[in-house]
Amino acid sequence: MFALDTKGSHLEQDMRNKLVRLHQADGRPKVHIRFIVDGRYDSTGLRTGTDSFTVVGFRPDQTLKYRPVTDLTAAAKAATKPTL
């Protein structure tokens, strides 16, 4: 199951506040939370450009992952994969 939320760059702090880790319950579907933000962010979360989008979520090891993509179609495809 995927939960996707789009955010404008002006809501960057709101995104950081809402990004939470969910603990997997036995026998329940895994939930993946992803944010799609406008602009390009590097691997540390620093905004480096305005020409694209970035998918933000957790890697399997629970570290934050920022994945820049070219457009919203690419963002939707990246956001709905089990791993970023």
Helices and strands as residue ranges (DSSP letters): E 2-7, G 9-11, H 12-18, E 32-41, E 47-58, E 64-69, H 72-79
